[in-house]
Every structure is written in C-alpha cells, then in structure tokens.
Amino acid sequence: MTELKLAQLPDRTPIKLAIAVSPDLKEALGDYGEAYQETYGRTESVPDLIRFMLQAFLESDRAFAKRRARG
C-alpha cells in the first residue's frame, strides 16, 4: 500500500447537542446575533454563532489546552 503524506482525515460527522439556557442568556445571544449582523452585514443563526463561540473559548483557554495536551 502506498504511504501518503496526508494522513487519513478524522471523523467530521457533526454531533447535535441540545442545551437549556436562561432567558437572559437567550436574549444576550439574540443581541449578539444582531451585533454580528450590523458588524459584518451577514445574518448567522444563533446555533452557528454558539458553535464558533465555544470553539474560540476553548482555543483561548491555555490551562485547558495544556491539560488536553497531557492527555
């Protein structure tokens, strides 16, 4: 079998999660969506924004990154 430089791609099947949020958080997320639309001229759904917010949060948490790297 031929060895390729590119390793096999990881599983990218999305996994759907359901969460409950407080009314205040729901309102804040809606406000964030409006601010995003005003800033970038594009409307994005709140679930899409939440996905990228969580990803950005986890990527910016250095203590978490160190813990994950340790296994």
N, CA, C and O atoms as a Tripos MOL2 file, in Angstrom:
@<TRIPOS>MOLECULE
protein
  284   283    71     0     0
PROTEIN
NO_CHARGES

@<TRIPOS>ATOM
      1 N           0.8500   -1.1860    0.0000 N.3       1 MET1
      2 CA          0.0000    0.0000    0.0000 C.3       1 MET1
      3 C           0.8920    1.2450    0.0000 C.2       1 MET1
      4 O           1.9100    1.2790    0.6910 O.2       1 MET1
      5 N           0.5180    2.2480   -0.7600 N.am      2 THR2
      6 CA          1.2680    3.4860   -0.8630 C.3       2 THR2
      7 C           1.0760    4.3270    0.3940 C.2       2 THR2
      8 O          -0.0340    4.4500    0.9120 O.2       2 THR2
      9 N           2.1870    4.9100    0.8820 N.am      3 GLU3
     10 CA          2.1090    5.8310    2.0170 C.3       3 GLU3
     11 C           1.9180    7.2510    1.4880 C.2       3 GLU3
     12 O           2.7100    7.7210    0.6720 O.2       3 GLU3
     13 N           0.8990    7.9180    1.9370 N.am      4 LEU4
     14 CA          0.6390    9.2960    1.5270 C.3       4 LEU4
     15 C           1.1250   10.2550    2.5950 C.2       4 LEU4
     16 O           1.1540    9.9060    3.7750 O.2       4 LEU4
     17 N           1.5070   11.4540    2.1990 N.am      5 LYS5
     18 CA          1.9100   12.4650    3.1750 C.3       5 LYS5
     19 C           0.7410   12.8880    4.0510 C.2       5 LYS5
     20 O           0.9080   13.1580    5.2400 O.2       5 LYS5
     21 N          -0.4330   12.9420    3.4550 N.am      6 LEU6
     22 CA         -1.6230   13.3400    4.2020 C.3       6 LEU6
     23 C          -2.1970   12.1220    4.9040 C.2       6 LEU6
     24 O          -2.5530   11.1330    4.2640 O.2       6 LEU6
     25 N          -2.2820   12.2010    6.2240 N.am      7 ALA7
     26 CA         -2.8640   11.1090    6.9910 C.3       7 ALA7
     27 C          -4.3650   11.0440    6.7390 C.2       7 ALA7
     28 O          -4.9640   11.9850    6.2170 O.2       7 ALA7
     29 N          -4.9590    9.9200    7.1190 N.am      8 GLN8
     30 CA         -6.4030    9.7840    6.9640 C.3       8 GLN8
     31 C          -7.0970   10.8820    7.7650 C.2       8 GLN8
     32 O          -6.7370   11.1500    8.9110 O.2       8 GLN8
     33 N          -8.0850   11.5080    7.1540 N.am      9 LEU9
     34 CA         -8.7960   12.6050    7.8030 C.3       9 LEU9
     35 C          -9.6240   12.0800    8.9760 C.2       9 LEU9
     36 O         -10.1490   10.9680    8.9210 O.2       9 LEU9
     37 N          -9.7390   12.8880   10.0420 N.am     10 PRO10
     38 CA        -10.5340   12.4540   11.1990 C.3      10 PRO10
     39 C         -12.0270   12.4960   10.8890 C.2      10 PRO10
     40 O         -12.4550   13.1160    9.9150 O.2      10 PRO10
     41 N         -12.7960   11.8400   11.7170 N.am     11 ASP11
     42 CA        -14.2500   11.8480   11.5790 C.3      11 ASP11
     43 C         -14.7540   13.2760   11.7660 C.2      11 ASP11
     44 O         -14.4540   13.9170   12.7740 O.2      11 ASP11
     45 N         -15.5010   13.7620   10.8170 N.am     12 ARG12
     46 CA        -16.0310   15.1270   10.8810 C.3      12 ARG12
     47 C         -17.5540   15.1300   10.9070 C.2      12 ARG12
     48 O         -18.1820   16.1280   10.5540 O.2      12 ARG12
     49 N         -18.1380   14.0310   11.3180 N.am     13 THR13
     50 CA        -19.5910   13.9390   11.3920 C.3      13 THR13
     51 C         -20.0780   14.8360   12.5230 C.2      13 THR13
     52 O         -19.6810   14.6290   13.6700 O.2      13 THR13
     53 N         -20.9220   15.8220   12.2420 N.am     14 PRO14
     54 CA        -21.3950   16.7020   13.3130 C.3      14 PRO14
     55 C         -22.2560   15.9410   14.3190 C.2      14 PRO14
     56 O         -22.9870   15.0160   13.9660 O.2      14 PRO14
     57 N         -22.1500   16.3490   15.5550 N.am     15 ILE15
     58 CA        -22.9350   15.7550   16.6340 C.3      15 ILE15
     59 C         -23.8400   16.8440   17.1840 C.2      15 ILE15
     60 O         -23.3770   17.9170   17.5710 O.2      15 ILE15
     61 N         -25.1120   16.5620   17.2130 N.am     16 LYS16
     62 CA        -26.0850   17.5530   17.6690 C.3      16 LYS16
     63 C         -26.2320   17.4670   19.1870 C.2      16 LYS16
     64 O         -26.4370   16.3850   19.7360 O.2      16 LYS16
     65 N         -26.1280   18.6080   19.8570 N.am     17 LEU17
     66 CA        -26.3310   18.7040   21.2950 C.3      17 LEU17
     67 C         -27.5270   19.6020   21.5600 C.2      17 LEU17
     68 O         -27.7640   20.5640   20.8290 O.2      17 LEU17
     69 N         -28.2630   19.2960   22.5810 N.am     18 ALA18
     70 CA        -29.3800   20.1480   22.9940 C.3      18 ALA18
     71 C         -29.0480   20.6930   24.3780 C.2      18 ALA18
     72 O         -28.6710   19.9410   25.2770 O.2      18 ALA18
     73 N         -29.1890   21.9970   24.5380 N.am     19 ILE19
     74 CA        -28.9190   22.6110   25.8350 C.3      19 ILE19
     75 C         -30.0890   23.5090   26.2130 C.2      19 ILE19
     76 O         -30.8520   23.9640   25.3610 O.2      19 ILE19
     77 N         -30.2070   23.7470   27.4960 N.am     20 ALA20
     78 CA        -31.2040   24.6970   28.0020 C.3      20 ALA20
     79 C         -30.4440   25.9100   28.5140 C.2      20 ALA20
     80 O         -29.4500   25.7690   29.2280 O.2      20 ALA20
     81 N         -30.9040   27.0910   28.1550 N.am     21 VAL21
     82 CA        -30.2610   28.3260   28.6100 C.3      21 VAL21
     83 C         -31.2940   29.1910   29.3150 C.2      21 VAL21
     84 O         -32.5000   29.0260   29.1350 O.2      21 VAL21
     85 N         -30.7900   30.1130   30.1180 N.am     22 SER22
     86 CA        -31.6780   31.0260   30.8270 C.3      22 SER22
     87 C         -32.2800   32.0340   29.8460 C.2      22 SER22
     88 O         -31.7250   32.2640   28.7720 O.2      22 SER22
     89 N         -33.4020   32.6270   30.2130 N.am     23 PRO23
     90 CA        -33.9820   33.6670   29.3410 C.3      23 PRO23
     91 C         -33.0080   34.8220   29.0890 C.2      23 PRO23
     92 O         -32.9650   35.3720   27.9890 O.2      23 PRO23
     93 N         -32.2330   35.1860   30.1040 N.am     24 ASP24
     94 CA        -31.2610   36.2690   29.9350 C.3      24 ASP24
     95 C         -30.1910   35.9080   28.9020 C.2      24 ASP24
     96 O         -29.8060   36.7390   28.0790 O.2      24 ASP24
     97 N         -29.7150   34.6560   28.9560 N.am     25 LEU25
     98 CA        -28.7000   34.2400   28.0050 C.3      25 LEU25
     99 C         -29.2830   34.1780   26.5950 C.2      25 LEU25
    100 O         -28.6180   34.5680   25.6360 O.2      25 LEU25
    101 N         -30.5030   33.6970   26.4600 N.am     26 LYS26
    102 CA        -31.1520   33.6520   25.1430 C.3      26 LYS26
    103 C         -31.2500   35.0600   24.5520 C.2      26 LYS26
    104 O         -30.9920   35.2660   23.3660 O.2      26 LYS26
    105 N         -31.6240   36.0140   25.3860 N.am     27 GLU27
    106 CA        -31.7260   37.4010   24.9260 C.3      27 GLU27
    107 C         -30.3550   37.9330   24.5250 C.2      27 GLU27
    108 O         -30.2200   38.5920   23.4940 O.2      27 GLU27
    109 N         -29.3380   37.6490   25.3370 N.am     28 ALA28
    110 CA        -27.9810   38.1160   25.0350 C.3      28 ALA28
    111 C         -27.4760   37.5110   23.7280 C.2      28 ALA28
    112 O         -26.8290   38.1980   22.9370 O.2      28 ALA28
    113 N         -27.7660   36.2350   23.4980 N.am     29 LEU29
    114 CA        -27.3410   35.5990   22.2470 C.3      29 LEU29
    115 C         -28.0370   36.2220   21.0420 C.2      29 LEU29
    116 O         -27.4250   36.3990   19.9890 O.2      29 LEU29
    117 N         -29.3090   36.5500   21.1970 N.am     30 GLY30
    118 CA        -30.0220   37.2480   20.1300 C.3      30 GLY30
    119 C         -29.4210   38.6180   19.8570 C.2      30 GLY30
    120 O         -29.2750   39.0240   18.7040 O.2      30 GLY30
    121 N         -29.0700   39.3300   20.9350 N.am     31 ASP31
    122 CA        -28.4230   40.6420   20.7890 C.3      31 ASP31
    123 C         -27.0700   40.5020   20.0940 C.2      31 ASP31
    124 O         -26.6980   41.3380   19.2710 O.2      31 ASP31
    125 N         -26.3330   39.4330   20.4330 N.am     32 TYR32
    126 CA        -25.0410   39.2040   19.8010 C.3      32 TYR32
    127 C         -25.2360   38.9530   18.3070 C.2      32 TYR32
    128 O         -24.4690   39.4540   17.4860 O.2      32 TYR32
    129 N         -26.2530   38.1850   17.9610 N.am     33 GLY33
    130 CA        -26.5510   37.9400   16.5570 C.3      33 GLY33
    131 C         -26.8300   39.2290   15.8030 C.2      33 GLY33
    132 O         -26.3960   39.3980   14.6640 O.2      33 GLY33
    133 N         -27.5560   40.1350   16.4430 N.am     34 GLU34
    134 CA        -27.8360   41.4360   15.8170 C.3      34 GLU34
    135 C         -26.5490   42.2380   15.6560 C.2      34 GLU34
    136 O         -26.3300   42.8560   14.6150 O.2      34 GLU34
    137 N         -25.6930   42.2320   16.6850 N.am     35 ALA35
    138 CA        -24.4190   42.9560   16.6110 C.3      35 ALA35
    139 C         -23.5380   42.3730   15.5100 C.2      35 ALA35
    140 O         -22.8630   43.1100   14.7910 O.2      35 ALA35
    141 N         -23.5480   41.0570   15.3820 N.am     36 TYR36
    142 CA        -22.7790   40.3920   14.3320 C.3      36 TYR36
    143 C         -23.2740   40.8430   12.9590 C.2      36 TYR36
    144 O         -22.4790   41.1600   12.0740 O.2      36 TYR36
    145 N         -24.5870   40.8680   12.7940 N.am     37 GLN37
    146 CA        -25.1640   41.2850   11.5140 C.3      37 GLN37
    147 C         -24.8040   42.7340   11.1990 C.2      37 GLN37
    148 O         -24.4680   43.0540   10.0590 O.2      37 GLN37
    149 N         -24.8710   43.6080   12.1960 N.am     38 GLU38
    150 CA        -24.5270   45.0140   11.9850 C.3      38 GLU38
    151 C         -23.0470   45.1740   11.6470 C.2      38 GLU38
    152 O         -22.6830   46.0170   10.8270 O.2      38 GLU38
    153 N         -22.2000   44.3710   12.2730 N.am     39 THR39
    154 CA        -20.7570   44.4740   12.0650 C.3      39 THR39
    155 C         -20.3230   43.9150   10.7230 C.2      39 THR39
    156 O         -19.5240   44.5350   10.0210 O.2      39 THR39
    157 N         -20.8440   42.7450   10.3600 N.am     40 TYR40
    158 CA        -20.3670   42.0490    9.1760 C.3      40 TYR40
    159 C         -21.3440   42.0490    8.0090 C.2      40 TYR40
    160 O         -21.0020   41.5970    6.9160 O.2      40 TYR40
    161 N         -22.5620   42.5510    8.2300 N.am     41 GLY41
    162 CA        -23.5320   42.6130    7.1510 C.3      41 GLY41
    163 C         -24.0840   41.2560    6.7420 C.2      41 GLY41
    164 O         -24.6590   41.1160    5.6630 O.2      41 GLY41
    165 N         -23.9140   40.2720    7.5880 N.am     42 ARG42
    166 CA        -24.4110   38.9180    7.3280 C.3      42 ARG42
    167 C         -25.1910   38.4400    8.5330 C.2      42 ARG42
    168 O         -24.8000   38.6770    9.6760 O.2      42 ARG42
    169 N         -26.2850   37.7710    8.2720 N.am     43 THR43
    170 CA        -27.0600   37.1780    9.3500 C.3      43 THR43
    171 C         -26.6370   35.7340    9.5120 C.2      43 THR43
    172 O         -26.6280   34.9740    8.5440 O.2      43 THR43
    173 N         -26.2860   35.3520   10.7250 N.am     44 GLU44
    174 CA        -25.9330   33.9720   11.0510 C.3      44 GLU44
    175 C         -26.8820   33.4990   12.1360 C.2      44 GLU44
    176 O         -27.3030   34.2870   12.9830 O.2      44 GLU44
    177 N         -27.2160   32.2360   12.1160 N.am     45 SER45
    178 CA        -28.1100   31.7060   13.1350 C.3      45 SER45
    179 C         -27.4000   31.6610   14.4860 C.2      45 SER45
    180 O         -26.1790   31.5200   14.5530 O.2      45 SER45
    181 N         -28.1750   31.7830   15.5500 N.am     46 VAL46
    182 CA        -27.6060   31.7230   16.8890 C.3      46 VAL46
    183 C         -26.8890   30.3940   17.1160 C.2      46 VAL46
    184 O         -25.7860   30.4050   17.6610 O.2      46 VAL46
    185 N         -27.4610   29.2400   16.7240 N.am     47 PRO47
    186 CA        -26.7160   27.9890   16.9030 C.3      47 PRO47
    187 C         -25.3540   27.9860   16.1990 C.2      47 PRO47
    188 O         -24.3840   27.4610   16.7450 O.2      47 PRO47
    189 N         -25.2680   28.5620   15.0030 N.am     48 ASP48
    190 CA        -23.9720   28.6410   14.3300 C.3      48 ASP48
    191 C         -23.0190   29.5460   15.0980 C.2      48 ASP48
    192 O         -21.8400   29.2270   15.2460 O.2      48 ASP48
    193 N         -23.5210   30.6640   15.5820 N.am     49 LEU49
    194 CA        -22.6650   31.5580   16.3630 C.3      49 LEU49
    195 C         -22.1730   30.8620   17.6330 C.2      49 LEU49
    196 O         -21.0010   30.9810   17.9890 O.2      49 LEU49
    197 N         -23.0580   30.1410   18.3150 N.am     50 ILE50
    198 CA        -22.6760   29.4520   19.5490 C.3      50 ILE50
    199 C         -21.5630   28.4520   19.2680 C.2      50 ILE50
    200 O         -20.6170   28.3420   20.0480 O.2      50 ILE50
    201 N         -21.6670   27.7240   18.1660 N.am     51 ARG51
    202 CA        -20.6350   26.7330   17.8220 C.3      51 ARG51
    203 C         -19.2630   27.3860   17.7360 C.2      51 ARG51
    204 O         -18.2900   26.8660   18.2820 O.2      51 ARG51
    205 N         -19.1830   28.5280   17.0510 N.am     52 PHE52
    206 CA        -17.9000   29.2020   16.8980 C.3      52 PHE52
    207 C         -17.4690   29.9150   18.1810 C.2      52 PHE52
    208 O         -16.2740   30.0290   18.4500 O.2      52 PHE52
    209 N         -18.4250   30.3910   18.9700 N.am     53 MET53
    210 CA        -18.0870   30.9830   20.2720 C.3      53 MET53
    211 C         -17.4340   29.9480   21.1840 C.2      53 MET53
    212 O         -16.4150   30.2230   21.8170 O.2      53 MET53
    213 N         -18.0260   28.7580   21.2470 N.am     54 LEU54
    214 CA        -17.4660   27.7010   22.0870 C.3      54 LEU54
    215 C         -16.0880   27.2820   21.6050 C.2      54 LEU54
    216 O         -15.1790   27.0750   22.4080 O.2      54 LEU54
    217 N         -15.9360   27.1600   20.3080 N.am     55 GLN55
    218 CA        -14.6370   26.7830   19.7560 C.3      55 GLN55
    219 C         -13.5850   27.8360   20.1030 C.2      55 GLN55
    220 O         -12.4810   27.4890   20.5250 O.2      55 GLN55
    221 N         -13.9130   29.1140   19.9290 N.am     56 ALA56
    222 CA        -12.9740   30.1960   20.2440 C.3      56 ALA56
    223 C         -12.6360   30.2140   21.7340 C.2      56 ALA56
    224 O         -11.4840   30.4320   22.1100 O.2      56 ALA56
    225 N         -13.6360   29.9850   22.5730 N.am     57 PHE57
    226 CA        -13.4040   29.9650   24.0140 C.3      57 PHE57
    227 C         -12.4310   28.8490   24.3860 C.2      57 PHE57
    228 O         -11.4610   29.0800   25.1080 O.2      57 PHE57
    229 N         -12.6890   27.6440   23.8940 N.am     58 LEU58
    230 CA        -11.8170   26.5230   24.2310 C.3      58 LEU58
    231 C         -10.4040   26.7100   23.6960 C.2      58 LEU58
    232 O          -9.4350   26.3470   24.3630 O.2      58 LEU58
    233 N         -10.2780   27.2700   22.5050 N.am     59 GLU59
    234 CA         -8.9510   27.5060   21.9290 C.3      59 GLU59
    235 C          -8.1780   28.5750   22.6820 C.2      59 GLU59
    236 O          -6.9470   28.5680   22.6640 O.2      59 GLU59
    237 N          -8.8710   29.4930   23.3440 N.am     60 SER60
    238 CA         -8.1860   30.5740   24.0610 C.3      60 SER60
    239 C          -7.8740   30.2230   25.5180 C.2      60 SER60
    240 O          -7.2050   30.9980   26.2010 O.2      60 SER60
    241 N          -8.3390   29.0840   26.0010 N.am     61 ASP61
    242 CA         -8.1140   28.6810   27.3900 C.3      61 ASP61
    243 C          -6.8050   27.8950   27.4760 C.2      61 ASP61
    244 O          -6.7760   26.6980   27.1900 O.2      61 ASP61
    245 N          -5.7330   28.5670   27.8670 N.am     62 ARG62
    246 CA         -4.4090   27.9460   27.8750 C.3      62 ARG62
    247 C          -4.3070   26.7880   28.8640 C.2      62 ARG62
    248 O          -3.6740   25.7730   28.5710 O.2      62 ARG62
    249 N          -4.9250   26.9360   30.0280 N.am     63 ALA63
    250 CA         -4.8750   25.8650   31.0240 C.3      63 ALA63
    251 C          -5.5480   24.6090   30.4720 C.2      63 ALA63
    252 O          -5.0630   23.4950   30.6730 O.2      63 ALA63
    253 N          -6.6460   24.7940   29.7890 N.am     64 PHE64
    254 CA         -7.3530   23.6570   29.1930 C.3      64 PHE64
    255 C          -6.5010   23.0180   28.1010 C.2      64 PHE64
    256 O          -6.4260   21.7930   28.0130 O.2      64 PHE64
    257 N          -5.8580   23.8370   27.2690 N.am     65 ALA65
    258 CA         -5.0170   23.3150   26.1930 C.3      65 ALA65
    259 C          -3.8640   22.4900   26.7700 C.2      65 ALA65
    260 O          -3.5410   21.4260   26.2420 O.2      65 ALA65
    261 N          -3.2480   22.9690   27.8410 N.am     66 LYS66
    262 CA         -2.1510   22.2230   28.4770 C.3      66 LYS66
    263 C          -2.6680   20.8920   29.0320 C.2      66 LYS66
    264 O          -2.0240   19.8550   28.8800 O.2      66 LYS66
    265 N          -3.8160   20.9340   29.6650 N.am     67 ARG67
    266 CA         -4.3910   19.7110   30.2410 C.3      67 ARG67
    267 C          -4.6900   18.6970   29.1300 C.2      67 ARG67
    268 O          -4.4170   17.5060   29.2790 O.2      67 ARG67
    269 N          -5.2450   19.1730   28.0360 N.am     68 ARG68
    270 CA         -5.5690   18.2680   26.9240 C.3      68 ARG68
    271 C          -4.3130   17.6850   26.3000 C.2      68 ARG68
    272 O          -4.2940   16.5200   25.9030 O.2      68 ARG68
    273 N          -3.2590   18.4970   26.2120 N.am     69 ALA69
    274 CA         -2.0120   18.0250   25.6220 C.3      69 ALA69
    275 C          -1.3800   16.9230   26.4750 C.2      69 ALA69
    276 O          -0.7170   16.0300   25.9480 O.2      69 ALA69
    277 N          -1.5840   16.9860   27.7760 N.am     70 ARG70
    278 CA         -1.0510   15.9600   28.6780 C.3      70 ARG70
    279 C          -1.8070   14.6420   28.5400 C.2      70 ARG70
    280 O          -1.2990   13.5790   28.8970 O.2      70 ARG70
    281 N          -3.0160   14.7280   28.0200 N.am     71 GLY71
    282 CA         -3.8090   13.5140   27.8390 C.3      71 GLY71
    283 C          -4.6200   13.2560   29.0070 C.2      71 GLY71
    284 O          -5.3590   12.2720   29.0400 O.2      71 GLY71
@<TRIPOS>BOND
     1     1     2 1
     2     2     3 1
     3     3     4 2
     4     3     5 am
     5     5     6 1
     6     6     7 1
     7     7     8 2
     8     7     9 am
     9     9    10 1
    10    10    11 1
    11    11    12 2
    12    11    13 am
    13    13    14 1
    14    14    15 1
    15    15    16 2
    16    15    17 am
    17    17    18 1
    18    18    19 1
    19    19    20 2
    20    19    21 am
    21    21    22 1
    22    22    23 1
    23    23    24 2
    24    23    25 am
    25    25    26 1
    26    26    27 1
    27    27    28 2
    28    27    29 am
    29    29    30 1
    30    30    31 1
    31    31    32 2
    32    31    33 am
    33    33    34 1
    34    34    35 1
    35    35    36 2
    36    35    37 am
    37    37    38 1
    38    38    39 1
    39    39    40 2
    40    39    41 am
    41    41    42 1
    42    42    43 1
    43    43    44 2
    44    43    45 am
    45    45    46 1
    46    46    47 1
    47    47    48 2
    48    47    49 am
    49    49    50 1
    50    50    51 1
    51    51    52 2
    52    51    53 am
    53    53    54 1
    54    54    55 1
    55    55    56 2
    56    55    57 am
    57    57    58 1
    58    58    59 1
    59    59    60 2
    60    59    61 am
    61    61    62 1
    62    62    63 1
    63    63    64 2
    64    63    65 am
    65    65    66 1
    66    66    67 1
    67    67    68 2
    68    67    69 am
    69    69    70 1
    70    70    71 1
    71    71    72 2
    72    71    73 am
    73    73    74 1
    74    74    75 1
    75    75    76 2
    76    75    77 am
    77    77    78 1
    78    78    79 1
    79    79    80 2
    80    79    81 am
    81    81    82 1
    82    82    83 1
    83    83    84 2
    84    83    85 am
    85    85    86 1
    86    86    87 1
    87    87    88 2
    88    87    89 am
    89    89    90 1
    90    90    91 1
    91    91    92 2
    92    91    93 am
    93    93    94 1
    94    94    95 1
    95    95    96 2
    96    95    97 am
    97    97    98 1
    98    98    99 1
    99    99   100 2
   100    99   101 am
   101   101   102 1
   102   102   103 1
   103   103   104 2
   104   103   105 am
   105   105   106 1
   106   106   107 1
   107   107   108 2
   108   107   109 am
   109   109   110 1
   110   110   111 1
   111   111   112 2
   112   111   113 am
   113   113   114 1
   114   114   115 1
   115   115   116 2
   116   115   117 am
   117   117   118 1
   118   118   119 1
   119   119   120 2
   120   119   121 am
   121   121   122 1
   122   122   123 1
   123   123   124 2
   124   123   125 am
   125   125   126 1
   126   126   127 1
   127   127   128 2
   128   127   129 am
   129   129   130 1
   130   130   131 1
   131   131   132 2
   132   131   133 am
   133   133   134 1
   134   134   135 1
   135   135   136 2
   136   135   137 am
   137   137   138 1
   138   138   139 1
   139   139   140 2
   140   139   141 am
   141   141   142 1
   142   142   143 1
   143   143   144 2
   144   143   145 am
   145   145   146 1
   146   146   147 1
   147   147   148 2
   148   147   149 am
   149   149   150 1
   150   150   151 1
   151   151   152 2
   152   151   153 am
   153   153   154 1
   154   154   155 1
   155   155   156 2
   156   155   157 am
   157   157   158 1
   158   158   159 1
   159   159   160 2
   160   159   161 am
   161   161   162 1
   162   162   163 1
   163   163   164 2
   164   163   165 am
   165   165   166 1
   166   166   167 1
   167   167   168 2
   168   167   169 am
   169   169   170 1
   170   170   171 1
   171   171   172 2
   172   171   173 am
   173   173   174 1
   174   174   175 1
   175   175   176 2
   176   175   177 am
   177   177   178 1
   178   178   179 1
   179   179   180 2
   180   179   181 am
   181   181   182 1
   182   182   183 1
   183   183   184 2
   184   183   185 am
   185   185   186 1
   186   186   187 1
   187   187   188 2
   188   187   189 am
   189   189   190 1
   190   190   191 1
   191   191   192 2
   192   191   193 am
   193   193   194 1
   194   194   195 1
   195   195   196 2
   196   195   197 am
   197   197   198 1
   198   198   199 1
   199   199   200 2
   200   199   201 am
   201   201   202 1
   202   202   203 1
   203   203   204 2
   204   203   205 am
   205   205   206 1
   206   206   207 1
   207   207   208 2
   208   207   209 am
   209   209   210 1
   210   210   211 1
   211   211   212 2
   212   211   213 am
   213   213   214 1
   214   214   215 1
   215   215   216 2
   216   215   217 am
   217   217   218 1
   218   218   219 1
   219   219   220 2
   220   219   221 am
   221   221   222 1
   222   222   223 1
   223   223   224 2
   224   223   225 am
   225   225   226 1
   226   226   227 1
   227   227   228 2
   228   227   229 am
   229   229   230 1
   230   230   231 1
   231   231   232 2
   232   231   233 am
   233   233   234 1
   234   234   235 1
   235   235   236 2
   236   235   237 am
   237   237   238 1
   238   238   239 1
   239   239   240 2
   240   239   241 am
   241   241   242 1
   242   242   243 1
   243   243   244 2
   244   243   245 am
   245   245   246 1
   246   246   247 1
   247   247   248 2
   248   247   249 am
   249   249   250 1
   250   250   251 1
   251   251   252 2
   252   251   253 am
   253   253   254 1
   254   254   255 1
   255   255   256 2
   256   255   257 am
   257   257   258 1
   258   258   259 1
   259   259   260 2
   260   259   261 am
   261   261   262 1
   262   262   263 1
   263   263   264 2
   264   263   265 am
   265   265   266 1
   266   266   267 1
   267   267   268 2
   268   267   269 am
   269   269   270 1
   270   270   271 1
   271   271   272 2
   272   271   273 am
   273   273   274 1
   274   274   275 1
   275   275   276 2
   276   275   277 am
   277   277   278 1
   278   278   279 1
   279   279   280 2
   280   279   281 am
   281   281   282 1
   282   282   283 1
   283   283   284 2
@<TRIPOS>SUBSTRUCTURE
     1 MET1         2 RESIDUE 1 A MET
     2 THR2         6 RESIDUE 1 A THR
     3 GLU3        10 RESIDUE 1 A GLU
     4 LEU4        14 RESIDUE 1 A LEU
     5 LYS5        18 RESIDUE 1 A LYS
     6 LEU6        22 RESIDUE 1 A LEU
     7 ALA7        26 RESIDUE 1 A ALA
     8 GLN8        30 RESIDUE 1 A GLN
     9 LEU9        34 RESIDUE 1 A LEU
    10 PRO10       38 RESIDUE 1 A PRO
    11 ASP11       42 RESIDUE 1 A ASP
    12 ARG12       46 RESIDUE 1 A ARG
    13 THR13       50 RESIDUE 1 A THR
    14 PRO14       54 RESIDUE 1 A PRO
    15 ILE15       58 RESIDUE 1 A ILE
    16 LYS16       62 RESIDUE 1 A LYS
    17 LEU17       66 RESIDUE 1 A LEU
    18 ALA18       70 RESIDUE 1 A ALA
    19 ILE19       74 RESIDUE 1 A ILE
    20 ALA20       78 RESIDUE 1 A ALA
    21 VAL21       82 RESIDUE 1 A VAL
    22 SER22       86 RESIDUE 1 A SER
    23 PRO23       90 RESIDUE 1 A PRO
    24 ASP24       94 RESIDUE 1 A ASP
    25 LEU25       98 RESIDUE 1 A LEU
    26 LYS26      102 RESIDUE 1 A LYS
    27 GLU27      106 RESIDUE 1 A GLU
    28 ALA28      110 RESIDUE 1 A ALA
    29 LEU29      114 RESIDUE 1 A LEU
    30 GLY30      118 RESIDUE 1 A GLY
    31 ASP31      122 RESIDUE 1 A ASP
    32 TYR32      126 RESIDUE 1 A TYR
    33 GLY33      130 RESIDUE 1 A GLY
    34 GLU34      134 RESIDUE 1 A GLU
    35 ALA35      138 RESIDUE 1 A ALA
    36 TYR36      142 RESIDUE 1 A TYR
    37 GLN37      146 RESIDUE 1 A GLN
    38 GLU38      150 RESIDUE 1 A GLU
    39 THR39      154 RESIDUE 1 A THR
    40 TYR40      158 RESIDUE 1 A TYR
    41 GLY41      162 RESIDUE 1 A GLY
    42 ARG42      166 RESIDUE 1 A ARG
    43 THR43      170 RESIDUE 1 A THR
    44 GLU44      174 RESIDUE 1 A GLU
    45 SER45      178 RESIDUE 1 A SER
    46 VAL46      182 RESIDUE 1 A VAL
    47 PRO47      186 RESIDUE 1 A PRO
    48 ASP48      190 RESIDUE 1 A ASP
    49 LEU49      194 RESIDUE 1 A LEU
    50 ILE50      198 RESIDUE 1 A ILE
    51 ARG51      202 RESIDUE 1 A ARG
    52 PHE52      206 RESIDUE 1 A PHE
    53 MET53      210 RESIDUE 1 A MET
    54 LEU54      214 RESIDUE 1 A LEU
    55 GLN55      218 RESIDUE 1 A GLN
    56 ALA56      222 RESIDUE 1 A ALA
    57 PHE57      226 RESIDUE 1 A PHE
    58 LEU58      230 RESIDUE 1 A LEU
    59 GLU59      234 RESIDUE 1 A GLU
    60 SER60      238 RESIDUE 1 A SER
    61 ASP61      242 RESIDUE 1 A ASP
    62 ARG62      246 RESIDUE 1 A ARG
    63 ALA63      250 RESIDUE 1 A ALA
    64 PHE64      254 RESIDUE 1 A PHE
    65 ALA65      258 RESIDUE 1 A ALA
    66 LYS66      262 RESIDUE 1 A LYS
    67 ARG67      266 RESIDUE 1 A ARG
    68 ARG68      270 RESIDUE 1 A ARG
    69 ALA69      274 RESIDUE 1 A ALA
    70 ARG70      278 RESIDUE 1 A ARG
    71 GLY71      282 RESIDUE 1 A GLY
